[in-house]
């Protein structure tokens, strides 16, 4: 089973969430800097980048497997700030894990729990983003 997962993990992916990719594309088109932090293995993430073009839209990505850090460890957020010259208070973190959202809030980021693309759009508009 472990070997099957290792070799066939991509078959379990449901695909992109089009409404969320649309939000990402709008932010990029409006020149909003966008970054990602992922808990993926570095090899699997490289393969995912080949499967999903939208992953190339980010200005920078922190990959847990490359860094030896996992969300919600504060160190992974600090690495994002340091590597890309960001300030926690200027960042909005979005994740579908309550634990990760709380971790981002603990380091001073604005944080949103992802539930649906529609709710995410509403939450971002409330924070002043034009979508």
C-alpha positions as CSV (number, residue, x, y, z in Angstrom):
1,X,0.0,0.0,0.0
2,X,2.8,2.4,0.8
3,X,4.5,1.7,-2.5
4,X,1.3,2.1,-4.4
5,X,0.8,5.5,-2.7
6,X,4.3,6.5,-3.5
7,X,4.0,5.6,-7.2
8,X,0.4,6.4,-7.8
9,X,-0.4,9.4,-5.5
10,X,-1.4,11.6,-8.4
11,X,-4.4,9.4,-9.1
12,X,-5.9,10.4,-5.8
13,X,-5.9,14.1,-6.6
14,X,-9.3,15.4,-7.6
15,X,-7.8,18.3,-9.6
16,X,-7.7,22.0,-9.1
17,X,-10.5,24.0,-7.4
18,X,-11.3,26.2,-10.3
19,X,-12.9,29.0,-8.2
20,X,-9.8,29.2,-6.1
21,X,-7.5,29.3,-9.2
22,X,-9.7,32.0,-10.6
23,X,-9.1,34.1,-7.4
24,X,-5.3,33.4,-7.6
25,X,-5.3,34.5,-11.3
26,X,-7.2,37.7,-10.4
27,X,-4.8,38.6,-7.6
28,X,-1.8,38.0,-9.9
29,X,-3.4,40.1,-12.7
30,X,-3.9,42.9,-10.2
31,X,-0.2,42.7,-9.2
32,X,-0.9,41.3,-5.7
33,X,2.2,39.4,-4.6
34,X,1.2,35.8,-3.9
35,X,3.3,33.2,-2.0
36,X,2.7,29.6,-0.9
37,X,3.8,27.4,1.9
38,X,3.2,23.7,1.3
39,X,3.7,20.6,3.5
40,X,4.4,18.5,0.5
41,X,7.4,16.3,-0.1
42,X,9.8,18.0,-2.4
43,X,9.7,15.3,-5.1
44,X,5.9,15.0,-5.1
45,X,5.6,18.8,-5.3
46,X,7.9,19.0,-8.3
47,X,5.6,16.5,-10.0
48,X,2.5,18.5,-8.9
49,X,4.0,21.6,-10.6
50,X,4.1,19.6,-13.9
51,X,0.4,18.7,-13.4
52,X,-1.0,22.0,-12.3
53,X,0.1,25.2,-14.2
54,X,-1.4,27.5,-11.6
55,X,1.5,26.6,-9.2
56,X,3.8,28.6,-11.5
57,X,1.8,31.8,-10.7
58,X,3.2,32.2,-7.2
59,X,6.0,34.7,-6.6
60,X,7.6,32.2,-4.2
61,X,6.9,28.9,-2.6
62,X,8.2,27.3,0.6
63,X,8.2,23.5,0.3
64,X,8.3,21.6,3.6
65,X,10.2,18.7,2.1
66,X,13.0,21.0,1.0
67,X,13.2,23.0,4.2
68,X,12.7,20.3,6.9
69,X,9.9,22.3,8.4
70,X,6.1,21.8,8.6
71,X,3.1,24.1,9.1
72,X,2.1,25.2,11.7
73,X,5.7,25.5,13.1
74,X,6.4,29.2,13.5
75,X,9.8,28.6,11.8
76,X,8.2,27.9,8.4
77,X,6.4,31.2,8.5
78,X,9.5,33.1,9.6
79,X,11.4,31.5,6.7
80,X,8.8,32.8,4.3
81,X,9.2,36.4,5.8
82,X,13.0,36.2,5.7
83,X,13.3,34.7,2.3
84,X,10.9,37.1,0.5
85,X,11.3,40.2,2.6
86,X,7.7,40.1,4.0
87,X,6.2,41.4,7.2
88,X,3.8,39.2,9.0
89,X,1.2,41.9,9.5
90,X,1.1,42.6,5.7
91,X,0.4,38.9,4.9
92,X,-2.9,37.0,4.6
93,X,-2.5,33.3,5.1
94,X,-5.2,30.9,3.7
95,X,-5.4,27.3,4.6
96,X,-8.0,24.5,5.0
97,X,-6.5,23.4,8.3
98,X,-7.6,25.2,11.5
99,X,-4.3,24.2,13.1
100,X,-2.3,25.9,10.3
101,X,-4.6,29.0,10.4
102,X,-4.0,29.4,14.2
103,X,-0.2,28.9,13.6
104,X,-0.2,31.8,11.1
105,X,-2.2,34.0,13.5
106,X,0.3,33.2,16.3
107,X,3.1,34.7,14.2
108,X,1.1,37.9,13.4
109,X,-0.4,37.1,10.0
110,X,-4.0,37.7,9.0
111,X,-5.4,34.2,8.5
112,X,-8.4,32.8,6.7
113,X,-9.8,29.3,6.9
114,X,-10.6,28.0,3.4
115,X,-13.9,26.3,3.1
116,X,-15.2,27.3,-0.4
117,X,-14.0,29.5,-3.2
118,X,-17.1,31.7,-2.7
119,X,-16.4,32.2,1.0
120,X,-12.7,32.9,0.3
121,X,-13.7,35.6,-2.2
122,X,-16.0,37.2,0.3
123,X,-13.4,37.0,3.1
124,X,-10.7,38.6,0.8
125,X,-13.1,41.4,-0.3
126,X,-13.8,42.1,3.4
127,X,-10.1,42.6,3.8
128,X,-10.0,45.1,1.0
129,X,-8.9,43.0,-2.0
130,X,-10.6,43.8,-5.3
131,X,-11.7,40.6,-6.9
